[in-house]
Amino acid sequence: MSRVLVTGGGSGIGRAVALDFAAQGHDVTIAGRRMDALEETAQGTKMNCHAVDITDEAAVRALFDTPFDIVVANAGTGAAMRVADTPLDVWQNTLAVNLTGVFLTFREALRGMGQGGRLIALASTASLKGGANIAAYAAAKHGVLGLVRSLAIEVARDGITCNAVCPGFVDTEMGQAAVTGVMERLDTPRDKAERMVVSGNPMRRMITTDEVTAAVRFLASPEASMVNGHALSVSGGEI
């Protein structure tokens, strides 16, 4: 049994990942801003819940009073808007949550992580390419991938791996928010908006949280001991 931390564990991909690790019998801790969402995720399990702002250095440090074997940096945020319309505070908050939060989480994790440790970041296909109306999000996710690849080299001799999972649009609250945004901007019905959102995925559908969870499970497994600094795309072949 391993000790597992999942940030952003109160909803979406984080919730699915946390529940999957708990079902495997691991000792799971979930962190996020909203305690009510965390407690809803943990209901019926033995998960530990911590309300934490992952951009707060002291708060993140306090999460690691005891070390974890597997750390999944999943917490994130995003808003769709053109660069010309992006306020500075939106830009800064997007980078703070999506990039600085991963840096703080991984830095603190390494202070106590031993041989066989696993650092896994939830990035995005946006970390592999650009995209209209998501410049702040894509910039942050590109930064996450750079952090993962650099950190992988640093920790390799310690027997620790650091990898990223890069999903396309996943059927979560965030994924559906993207659909709603297209509906509002283009005044188009939901079914058409969803087809537009997933048009970059050759399989032409939203990705399920189970499909993303399977990738995380693999990277956390002993079988992935030589997978390091990798960006695992879960996207139906999106390029």
Buried (B, 14 or more C-beta within 10 A) or exposed (E): EBBBBBBBBBBBBBBBBBBBBBEBEBBBBBBBBEEEBBBEBBEEBEBBBBBBBBBEBEBBEEBBEEBBBBBBBBBBBBBBBEEEEBEEEBBEBBBBBBBBBBBBBBBBBBEBBEEBBBBBBBBBBBBBEEBEBBBBBBBBBBBBBEBBBEBBEEBBEEEBBBBBBBBBBBBBEBBBEBBBBBBEEEEBEEEEBBBBBBEBBEEEEBBBBEBBBBBBBBBBEEEBEEBBBBBBBBBBEBE
